[in-house]
Amino acid sequence: MASATTLMTTEELLAMPDDGVERWLIRGELREKRPPEGGPPMTVRNRFHSQAMVCVAAELEIWRRAQPEPRGQVLGGEAGVRLRQTPDSTVGVDVVYVPPDIVANQTDETTLIDGVPALAVEILSPSDTQEEIDEKIDEYLAAGVPLVWVLDPHDRTVTVYRGGTEPELVNRTQELSGDPHLPGFRVPVSRLFG
């Protein structure tokens, strides 16, 4: 982890080697998740994580295509998002919905999404720590992400976070709503887990 006095920029983060270490920035401070000792030099997701990622992205894409133009974008697979600058917060998000106004402001100069998405979805993996997840959720909300979903493939639940309110737990017998940030988005939670 970088010291409090040595803040890193997104450009410095992107210049680091692709060596199997998962990295992100929270307010300019480097965070790293290294593979277990003797483990493969890459992040290996389990099939339950992967299935949940495909299912939630598919449901969001169906909803997105039904929206009037201009439409936003649904991205997945650790999509890079710069939430804020000076100091930078740049994270990989499992699934993200980027609203049309943010999409319109993107340039070809970077592969990152530069701006605050309308939705950030984190899918729990066995290697995630509570501290890492809490820090990302806190940073999403502090940066202005209005809606954060944390999917738990083991328990088949979704915890919904919105700024200024208590988290809401939705289980597989209930329906998940994206209102008002994703108008009209509704899906049975059970469909998000296969």
N, C-alpha and C positions, 0 to 999 in steps of 0.2 A: 504494500500500500504506500502511496506517495505521502510524504510528510505534509503537514498543514501549510508549510511555507512554500512548498514547491507544487504549484498548481500546473496541471497539464491541459493542453488544448486538444480539441478533437483531431486536429491535423497531426499532432504528435502521437495520439492514440492510434490513428490509422497507419502511421509509419512504423509501428512496432511489428516485429516478425509474426508471421502466421505459424505459430509453433504449437498449436493445440491448447493454448491457454485462453480461456474465455475472459475477456476484459471489457470493462465499461468505466465510465466516468460519472461520479456524483459530485457536482459542484467543483469540478476541476481535480478531484482526488481519484486516483486510479484504484480500481477494484479488480482483483484477479481471482479466478477459480481455476486452480491447477488440477490436472488429472491425478488420481490416486497414485501413490508410489508404485511403480512397476506397471501402471495401467497404460492403456493406449494413449498416444499423444493427440487425442481429439475428443471432442464432446460426443458421447454416445447416448442418444435418447432411447428410452425404452418404447416398446410398441404402444403402450397405453397413452403415453405422452403424445406420440406421433398421431395416433388415431384421434385423440381429442383435438389436436391442432387442425387436422384435416376437416373434422366435423364442424368445428366452430367457424373455420374459414369458409367452408361451403355454405353454411347457413347465412353468414354475413354477405357472401357474394350473391346469393339468391335475392336477399333483401336489397342489396345495392343496385342490382340490375333492374329492379322494379321502381327505383327512384327516378324522379324527373331529372333531366339534364340541368346543370352540370352535375356529374356524379363524382363522389370521392373515389378512393382506392382502398381495397382490402389487400394487405400484405402479410406474409407469414414467413416462418423459418428464421427467427432471430433478425427481423428487419431492423436495420440501424436507424435510430431516431435521435436527432439532436434536439432535446427538449428546451434547452436554454443556452445562452452564451455568456461568457465573462462573469463568473467562471462557467465553463461548459459542463453540461450534463448530457452525456451521450450513452444510450443503452441499446441493447438488442432486445426486441420484443417478440414474443412467440407469434402473436397475431395482433394486427393493428388496423384500425379504420382511420384513414386520413380524409378529412372533409375537403370538399372541392376547392375552397379558398386556399388551403395550404398546398394542395396538389398544384394549383395554378401558379404558385410562387416558386416551384422547384426549377432548378436549372440542371444542365448536363454536367456541371462542374463537380458534382459529387453524387455518389450512389446513396447517400443518406437522405432520409426525410428531414428537412430542416423546418421545425415547427411543432406545435402541439397537436397531437392527434385527438380525435373525438372519443376514441376508445383504445385502451391498451389491455391486452389479454395476456396474463401469465398462466402457464400451465405447470403445476408442481411436478417436479422430478425427485426421485429419491436422493439425489445429490444436493438439492437445494437446502439451505439453512433458513430457519425462520428469520434470522437477522437480515439475510440478503433479500428475502421477499419483502419484509417490512420496510427496509430502506428504499427499495424500488417503488413500492406503493406510495410511501411518503413523498418521494421525489416526483412521481407522476402527479399527485394531487397538488403539491406545492408549485409545480410548473404550470398548472391549470388544466390538466387532463380531466375532463368532467366525468368520465366514466371508466372505471377499472374493474375488470373481472378476473378473479383468481379461480381457475378450474382445478379441482382435486380429483384426478382420475381414480384414485383408490377409494374414496368415499362417494364419488359421483355427485359432488356438490359444486356450486359456484358461490363464491363470496363476492358481493357487489359493493364497490366503494364509490362514493360520490363525495365531493368536497363538502365539509360542514355537516355531514350526517354520520350516524353510526353505520357500520357495515351491516349488510343484510345477507343472510345465508339462504340459498335457494337449493332445495334437494331435488332428486330425480323424479319425484312425483309432482313437482311444481313446474310452472312456466317462467322463463326468463324474459324480461322485457328490457328493451333499450330506450324506452321513452324517458324523457323528451329528446335526448341527444341523438338517438337513432329512431326517428319517428316511425311508428308502426312495427318495429322489429319485435317479434314474439316467437319463442320456440320452446317446446317442452325440453327441460334439462336432460331428460333421458336420451334425446337425439344427439346431444353433444358428446356422448361417450360411446357411440357405435350402435 
